[in-house]
Amino acid sequence: MTDLVTRIRATVRDVPDFPRPGILFKDITPLLGDAQLFRDITDAIAAPWARAGITHVAAIESRGFLLGSPVAQRLGAALVPVRKPGKLPAAAVRESYALEYGSDTLEMHADAMPAGARVLVVDDVLATGGTAAAACALVERVDALVQGVGLLLELGALNGRSRLADRRITTLVTF
């Protein structure tokens, strides 16, 4: 795992002042451009959950889709897109939340998973925790069970874990 962490750290690109001044954006697109590294990352996100009985992966728009899809395949689980408002064609549940630089809303199809489904929420970065907490709230709103949150990166100084206090969280790299 140490080699993987080193490879991730060396490949993530910092983009200052994106999407707003004062934000240091962690760009994961260089990771996606390396086929072996991308596979190793998604394998590593899935690995801690291999025996957790995950039935559904709730992947958060948009970079969470890129990671959540192969994680779901590796776990033999269904994929549930958690989207920005107005992107889903059928009845949806919605949750608004605060970001480190504003606010936003997520939606999920109301019939995306049955009650009692065992769900892993997947996203690329844990910052303030608002996005992941909103996704967990959506899963629980349809009476499914959040088993945990699987992430590629965590921005430790922003203390996003505090918004997910009772959740099992796995992260490959903390900055």
Secondary structure, 3 states (H helix, E strand, C coil): CHHHHHHHHHHCEEEECCCCCCCEEEECHHHHCCHHHHHHHHHHHHHHHCCCCCCEEEEECCHHHHHHHHHHHHHCCEEEEEECCCCCCCCEEEEEEEECCEEEEEEEECCCCCCCCEEEEEEEEECCCHHHHHHHHHHHHCCCEEEEEEEEEECHHHCHHHHHCCCCEEEEEEC
